[in-house]
Amino acid sequence: MANKNKKKAASNRRALITLLNSKSPISEQYKTIRTNIQYSSVDQEIRSLMVTSSGSGEGKSTTVANLAVVFAQQGKKVLLIDADLRKPTVHYTFNTTNTFGLTTVLSKQMTLEKVIVDTEEKNLFVLTSGPIPPNPAELLGSKAMEQLFQEALELFDIILFDTPPLLAVTDAQILANKCEGTILVVASGKTEREQAVKGKELLDAAQSKLLGVVLNNKKLQNSNYYYYYGTK
């Protein structure tokens, strides 16, 4: 089990391309996504963003982690929250512990500022999931979550949420209408069209503001590299 966790941590670490090689072509694509997000709202700056997918293994966790890095590289104070209380990965990606985190704050055991962890990127901070609870959906829809949301907005310029897949559980839908924008990640050659459409329908039903779709694992024509954002 220990070796499996080490391999998973190493895999997630390699997927953090924007931190390991900020000049790479893939990192530039993340910066393009960042720019598109910023231009998607003319009237007001988007300060809360949720990244999700229809199913598992489509790259949403790696996508949100790299977006968090490129927003921080722009000078914004960023908080990445692992709201995937079923299969959290942020602690693997940033090589930190998960003893305390989001669930610790929501259950009033510790304050937000006490459990936030800084990263190698100067302006990027993470809030891991914390211990996996028996009632994830209830916690995410609680008044405690609303309070945490407001407190985080007072401390940070932008908050990004990593959420579970839409078709698996209702967690992402609960957060969807709280965030100012949502990004849907689909994997080329993996995500079925019906799944993607169903995911969008669920976001629409939750009154989410869908900013766009990130196409993952798409091979580039006439090039020797891939858009590869990894999978969980």
C-alpha positions in Angstrom: 0.0 0.0 0.0 2.9 2.4 0.8 4.5 1.7 -2.5 1.2 2.3 -4.3 0.8 5.7 -2.6 4.4 6.7 -3.4 3.8 5.9 -7.1 0.6 7.8 -7.1 2.3 10.8 -5.5 5.1 10.7 -8.0 2.6 10.5 -10.9 0.6 13.4 -9.6 3.8 15.4 -9.1 4.9 14.9 -12.7 1.5 16.1 -13.8 2.2 19.5 -12.3 3.9 20.7 -15.4 3.3 24.4 -14.9 5.4 24.3 -11.7 8.1 21.9 -13.0 8.5 23.6 -16.5 6.6 26.9 -16.8 8.0 27.5 -20.3 6.8 24.2 -21.8 4.1 24.2 -24.6 1.6 22.5 -22.2 2.2 25.2 -19.6 1.5 27.8 -22.3 -1.8 26.1 -22.9 -2.8 26.5 -19.3 -1.9 30.2 -19.5 -4.2 30.4 -22.5 -7.0 28.8 -20.5 -6.3 31.3 -17.7 -6.6 34.2 -20.1 -9.8 32.9 -21.6 -11.3 32.6 -18.1 -10.3 36.2 -17.3 -11.9 37.5 -20.5 -15.1 35.4 -20.1 -16.5 37.9 -17.7 -16.3 41.6 -18.8 -18.3 43.2 -16.0 -16.5 41.6 -13.0 -13.5 39.6 -12.2 -14.1 35.9 -11.6 -12.9 35.0 -8.1 -14.3 31.6 -7.5 -14.0 28.8 -10.0 -15.0 25.1 -10.0 -13.3 22.5 -12.2 -15.1 19.2 -12.7 -15.7 16.4 -15.2 -18.5 14.0 -16.2 -16.6 10.9 -15.2 -13.5 9.9 -13.4 -10.0 9.8 -14.9 -10.6 12.7 -17.3 -7.9 15.0 -15.9 -10.0 17.5 -13.8 -7.7 17.3 -10.8 -4.5 17.9 -12.8 -6.2 20.7 -14.7 -7.3 22.6 -11.7 -3.9 22.2 -10.0 -2.1 23.6 -13.0 -4.6 26.4 -13.4 -4.0 27.3 -9.7 -0.3 27.5 -10.4 -0.6 29.8 -13.5 -3.0 32.1 -11.7 -0.5 32.4 -8.8 2.4 33.0 -11.3 0.4 36.0 -12.4 0.7 37.5 -9.0 -2.7 36.6 -7.6 -3.1 35.1 -4.1 -4.7 31.7 -4.9 -6.3 29.1 -2.7 -6.9 25.6 -4.2 -9.5 23.7 -2.3 -9.8 19.9 -2.6 -13.6 19.5 -2.4 -13.4 16.0 -3.8 -14.2 14.4 -0.4 -14.5 11.0 -2.0 -11.1 10.5 -3.7 -8.9 13.5 -2.9 -5.7 14.0 -4.7 -4.4 17.6 -3.9 -2.2 16.4 -1.1 -0.5 13.9 -3.4 0.0 16.5 -6.1 1.6 19.0 -3.7 3.3 16.4 -1.6 1.7 17.4 1.7 -0.2 15.6 4.4 -3.9 15.3 4.6 -4.4 15.0 8.4 -6.3 18.3 8.5 -8.1 20.1 5.8 -11.5 21.1 4.5 -13.5 18.7 6.6 -11.6 19.8 9.7 -12.7 23.4 9.1 -16.3 22.5 8.2 -16.6 20.4 11.4 -15.3 23.4 13.4 -12.3 21.6 14.8 -9.8 24.1 13.3 -9.9 27.5 11.6 -9.3 28.0 7.9 -6.0 29.9 8.4 -4.7 27.1 10.6 -5.0 24.3 8.0 -4.0 26.2 4.8 -0.7 24.9 3.4 1.7 27.0 1.4 3.4 25.5 -1.7 6.6 26.0 -3.8 4.7 28.6 -5.8 4.9 31.9 -3.9 1.3 32.9 -4.1 -0.4 29.5 -4.1 -1.9 27.9 -1.0 -3.9 24.7 -0.8 -6.6 23.4 1.5 -6.5 19.6 1.3 -9.7 17.6 1.8 -8.9 16.5 5.3 -10.3 13.1 6.7 -12.9 11.6 4.3 -16.3 12.1 6.0 -19.4 9.8 5.8 -21.6 12.7 4.5 -19.6 14.7 1.9 -22.7 16.2 0.1 -24.2 17.4 3.4 -20.9 19.1 4.4 -20.5 20.9 1.1 -24.1 22.2 1.3 -23.9 23.3 4.9 -23.8 26.8 6.4 -20.3 26.1 7.5 -19.3 25.8 3.8 -20.9 29.1 3.1 -19.0 30.7 5.9 -15.7 29.1 4.7 -16.4 30.4 1.2 -16.9 34.0 2.4 -13.8 33.8 4.7 -11.7 32.5 1.8 -12.8 35.3 -0.5 -11.6 37.8 2.2 -8.2 36.2 2.3 -7.5 35.3 -1.3 -7.9 36.9 -4.8 -9.2 33.7 -6.4 -10.4 30.3 -5.1 -10.4 27.2 -7.2 -12.3 24.0 -6.3 -11.5 20.5 -7.3 -14.8 18.5 -7.2 -15.9 14.9 -7.8 -17.2 13.9 -11.2 -20.7 15.1 -12.0 -22.2 11.7 -13.0 -20.9 9.9 -9.9 -22.3 12.0 -7.0 -24.2 15.3 -6.4 -21.3 17.1 -4.7 -20.2 19.1 -7.7 -23.7 20.3 -8.4 -24.0 21.6 -4.8 -20.9 23.8 -5.3 -21.7 24.8 -8.9 -24.2 27.6 -8.1 -21.9 29.0 -5.4 -19.0 29.5 -7.7 -18.8 32.4 -10.3 -17.7 30.0 -13.0 -17.3 26.3 -13.9 -14.9 24.5 -16.2 -15.8 21.1 -17.5 -12.9 18.8 -18.4 -13.4 16.1 -21.1 -10.8 13.6 -22.2 -10.2 13.1 -25.9 -11.0 9.5 -26.9 -12.4 8.6 -23.5 -15.3 10.9 -22.6 -18.4 9.7 -24.4 -20.5 12.4 -26.0 -23.6 11.4 -24.0 -21.6 11.7 -20.8 -20.4 15.2 -21.6 -23.9 16.3 -22.6 -25.3 14.9 -19.4 -22.7 16.6 -17.4 -23.5 20.0 -19.0 -27.2 19.3 -18.3 -26.5 18.7 -14.6 -24.5 22.0 -14.5 -27.4 23.8 -16.2 -29.9 22.4 -13.7 -27.7 23.6 -10.9 -27.7 27.1 -12.4 -23.9 27.0 -12.9 -22.1 29.5 -15.1 -20.3 27.2 -17.5 -17.3 29.2 -18.8 -16.0 26.5 -21.2 -14.7 23.0 -21.8 -11.1 21.9 -21.6 -10.3 19.1 -24.1 -7.7 16.8 -22.5 -5.3 14.3 -24.0 -5.7 15.6 -27.6 -2.9 14.8 -30.0 -1.7 17.9 -31.9 -1.3 17.7 -35.6 2.2 18.2 -37.1 3.8 18.3 -33.6 5.9 16.1 -31.5 4.1 16.8 -28.2 0.6 16.3 -26.8 -1.8 18.2 -24.8 -1.5 16.0 -21.8 -2.9 17.0 -18.5 -2.8 13.6 -16.9 -5.4 11.6 -15.0 -6.1 10.8 -11.4 
